[in-house]
Amino acid sequence: MLENFMMGLELAFRLDTFAMMAVGLVLGMVVGALPGFTTVMAMAVLLPLSFFLEPLVGIPFLIGVYKGGIYGGSIPAILVSMPGTGASVATTFDGPALTRKKQPRKALEMALFSSVFGDLSSDVITILCIGPIALIAMKIGPPELAAVLFLSLIVITITGGGVFVKGLLMMTLGLFISLIGQDPIGALSRFTFDFFAIKSGIPLLPMLIGLFALPEILLAIEKKASSVMNEKLDTKAGGRLTWPEFRRCIRTMCRSTAIGTTIGMIPGVGQVVAAFMGYAAAKNASSHPETFGKGELEGVAAAEAANNAVNGPTLVPLLTLGIPGDNVTAILLGAFVAQGLRPGPQLFSEQGSLVYAILIAMVMANVLFLFIGYFLVPLFAKVVTIRKGILLPLTVVFAFAGSYVFRSDPMDLIILVVFGVFGYLAKKLRFDVTPLVMGFILGPILEYSFGQTVTMSQENIVGYIVTERPITLVILILTPVITYFLWRKSARLRSAYGVSEG
Amino acid sequence: MKLSKLLRVALGATVALGLTAGAAQAEYPEKPITLVLPLGAGGSHDLNSRVFTSIIPQYLENAMIVKLMPGASGQTGTAAVAKAKPDGYTLLFTHNFFDQLQQHVTKLPYTPDDFETVVRLNYAVPSIVVLASSPYKTLKDMLDFGKANPNTLKFGHSGNWGAVMVPGALLLSEAGVQATLIPHKGGGPTMKALLSGDVDFTMAFPSVIGAQGDKLRVLASLGTERTYKDVPTLKELGYTPSVGLMNRVVLAPKGMPADRMKKLRDAFTAMQKDKTYGSMMKKLGENTELMQGPEYEGERMEQSKNYEKLVKAITSK
């Protein structure tokens, strides 16, 4: 292994590798920052380009696009509360509040540093523990996935801000909305009333933009026109991140990295859950949880470190088994295969040095990422120095355009508006829409894996889990215990600080 | 040479991103052609389309842009093309199961007759695989065990009425075996389920099987010719062989002007001789068995009849 690692190190240090990685990072950030364009879309479009490059140039190039894209999504989330993907929803809790406090640059820098921190640490952990991670990924099947998702839903509802019952209500609503369309196993239509436009279900992206970005715009309009139209932030776009502020967040970033890396090992859960879990854990561990959601730098750090920390381990099933865990790794698989390399156990034993070279390139990509991001952040931060009277309509344009380009379906615009109005009303009535989004995103995966579990158990689910699925059993036993502790803690917080707004 | 290729692809990608429009030309195609995929990113259709859309512009003198429209088991993207004008600027890249089988299992907002075939790009042949450590050495071993122990064998497939489930269910019903069918979201998760022992057998395409080295045992291949030298085909073993092939086809909304159809078919035909195309498809582990539209139309009719019978056979048990 060490020999392969050293050879990989030699292979990875090439000027053209670095140059293309940098190009990939910039492209990824730009595409990620544009609402409606996803990292997967960018990678799919750029994939043919990698066919004509050497493996050690083409694949790092795509990895650059991937990493840049995941970070890029946090830029509109922080500046205009518009999450480009599910992964950056948790960033909208504190990011936009910081922008309102005239600290957008600070928030963007925090997001950058914590993203790089989470990504880098998880990549290093991945390289060191690639064997054990591969083993864990194999052990996690549908029953384990279902149990983890069930636990996640409970944790998110309990740790969310606001009244518990309201959170539960929103979660249920989210789960219900996720039922609309074809059921994932039998492909029967549910709640579609034979209306073709919603047969494939409610699309996530227009819903996210509707729930998070439109209410912000409506609230801004609600304020007195004069104060909005002429409001202008100072051209420096707020202060820079200071060392003490960064140091204060290191613990949070470490915690989020651990959470993100662990979640990354479970195929099929992904960045969205990681970001929420990282955020919830940070809030729970904080001595001042009441500041979360009102412009807390730690909140941005928690979410961003966690969602980037997922990146490393998700590559393990691809590299060791040749099985992509999500769309991004499926595209990377295509890039490998087009180079005549077939990821899987064979590649690992025959060309171990190449695999390590790619892993090392990933680590280097993070360093590059830090520098590029550092110089680009001031440019992005300038966006908020645009006069509100211009920025707001521009945000509306981006919200609509972003929802449309995703699938080019006019129906998505109706969904955007419906959820926009819903989000606005929810804000007015002090409902937090986060549990709704989580229920919506996790519902179908939970349903699918539960359905698979039932089929696999051949109608004896209890016996099957007890005798053949020890990991599931442990998770299920731990669920009420964790729930109890979290419940007690949040009850104590509620009585100490009163019910928080939102 | 290499650089010029790179530039060409870069140009194609730029066009695909919608940043530049093709130069105005008098005859078709005077603007980029949209190729709709009713499937998600990263699957085999996506990969195949990325290869040929980066090469075919040389023969069409304009770009071909991939548009992914997944959802509702392919119905979202297919419906969009069914509604499009038959002007040759909107095409569909799909497979025979979406195209001909779905009509027999669900109500569709279009019919297969709304489309005509431009070309069949290529096809893929799946094989039945078990773990190398599995007690079943031959297909007969496994099916005999399944017959003796109903509902014990676990068959992992990549989704209902998909490329793995259909031939598998047909084989099981022909052999009179009651098995448990466990759906997965695509071929990747299915293979993982096989490797971790969650299911007993599945079907996979050669590119996937090759990557697993000696971890798998191939029991039989579909199709009429052997995929592996020492592995029998289903036909040799006495089962219906042809339903399992996955044909990747380019369809157009019906009623397209004949000269435009000819131009498209000519471009696809000319592309077959392109060295880059051949080598890239080979690297993907795909064949380049192009079939002209009129010839494939005959197969489509045949498929529809077979699938109708098949669905009846599977659902009636």
Interface residues (C-beta under 8 A of the other chain):
Chain A: V40 M41 M43 A44 V45 L46 L47 P48 L49 F51 F52 L53 M138 K139 G141 P142 G181 Q182 P184 I185 G186 A187 F196 K199 S200 G201 P203 P267 G268 P317 L321 G322 I323 P324 G325 N327 V328 T329 A330 I331 L333 G334 V337 A338 Q339 G340 R342 P343 G344 P345 Q346 L347 R407 S408 D409 Y448 G451 Q452 T455 M456 Q458
Chain B: K2 K5 L6 V9 A10 G12 A13 A16 L17 G40 A41 G42 G43 D46 L47 R50 V51 T53 S54 V66 K67 L68 M69 P70 G71 A72 S73 Q75 T76 A79 A80 V105 T106 P109 N151 K154 N160 W161 T180 L181 I182 P183 H184 K185 G188 P189 M191 K192 A193 L195 S196 D198 S207 V208 G210 A211 Q212 G213 K215 M280 K283 L284 G285
